[in-house]
Amino acid sequence: MTKHGAARPTHVKWIVDITIGYEHGKPLDIQTLTSGWRAPYPTTLHYRHFPSSEVPRDEPGLTEWLYERFAEKEELLSHFYSTGRFPAGTARPGVRTTDEAVEITFSPWWMLSIHLFYLCSTALQWYAVSTILQRIL
């Protein structure tokens, strides 16, 4: 809603909620993500899709909706850490979930390749900009 009470147009059709479950409850830290020093580590993601039309637009309603989602996340994570899997599906109308969680394996080689790409592209950009500036100045 705008401050004059008119509904805002929205182009977002779905809200995607992702809950992350870490094996043995050990999340990845920033050093692991940037350096790739940890061996491949399984991470399980649970997706839920909510139609944006169901999300309240007013602040109190949105606050309550978000609190409900976080309470559900706590239940999902409790189930995950006790069974090793997220629960399958949901019976709520309008909400879709994955029946099987997606498992992602952390790869230090993939992280290294991403960092090398970043470093090479940055060096190439610096070279291009400095060459252009030298010719202009």
N, C-alpha and C positions, 0 to 999 in steps of 0.2 A: 504494500500500500504506500502511496505517496503521502506527503503531509496534508494533502487536500482530500484524502480519502479515496482517491481513484485507484483502481487496481493497476499494478505495474504489468506490462507485457513481459512474458517470460519465453525464452527460447530453449530453456533447459527442460527436457522431458522426463529425465530419470535422475535420481540421486543414487549414486553407487556407494555403498557402505562396505568397507573392507576391514575385517578383523584379522590380525596377524597372530599366529600361534607359533612359538619358538620351541624346538625340541629341548626337553629338559628345562624349560623356562629360562634359558639363557639367551637374551636378545643380542643381536649384533650391535656393536658399538661403532662409533665414528672411526676409530683407528682400524677396525676390521674392514670397514667399507672403503676406506681410502688407501690402506696399505695392502690388503689382501693377504694378511699373514695367517689367517685361520684356515684350516682345511675345509673342503666343501661342507656346508652346514645346511641341513634341511629346514626350510621355513614353510609353514602351511598357511595359506590364505583362504579366508571364507568371504565370499561375495554375497551381498544382498542388493537388490534393485528396488527402489521405492519410486513410484510415480510422483513427479514434482507437484502434481495437482493435490496430493494428500498432505503436503508439507504446509503448515500454517505460515501465513505471511506476517502476522503480528508478532511483536517481540515476546510477550508472555506465552503465547501459543507455541512459538518456535522453541523457546527455552524449555518448555514442558516436553515437547517432542524430542528434543535432543537428550534430555535427561532419561526419557524412556529408552532411547536407542543405547545409551551408555549402560543402563541397567541390563538390557538384553545382551550387550557385549560382555558384561561380567558373567552372565549365565553361560554364554557361549564359551568363554575362556575357562570357566570352572569345569565345564563338560570336557573341553579339549585336554586340560591338564590332568583330568582323572582317567580319561579313556584313550588319549592319544589321537582322537579324531573329533572334528566338529560334528554336531548333529546334522542329519540330512533333512533338507527341506523345511517348509513351514506351512501351516494351515491358514495363515492370515490371507484374506482376499487382497489382490492387487500387489502383493509382494512376492517377488521371485528370489530364490536362492539357488546356489549350486547344490546338487545332490552329493557330489564328491568334492572335497576340498582340493585345491590345486597345490601341489608341493613344488617348491622352488629350491634348487640347490645352488648354494653360493660357490662361485668359482673364482679363485685368485687370478687365474689367467685371463678371465674376462675383465676383471677389474684392472689388471695391468694394461690390457689392450685399450681400455677406455681412457686410462691416464695417458698412455702414449699418444693416442689420437688427439687428446686435448692439448698436450704439449706441442705436438707437431703443428696443429692448426693454429695455435697461438703464435708460434715462431713464424709461420708463414704470413699471418696477418701483420705482425710487427714488421716483417721484412717488406711487405707490400706498402704499408703506410709510410715507413721511413723512406722508401724509394720515391714514392709520390711527393712527399714533403721535400726531399732533397732537390727534386726537379723543379718544384714550384718556388722554393726559396733560393 
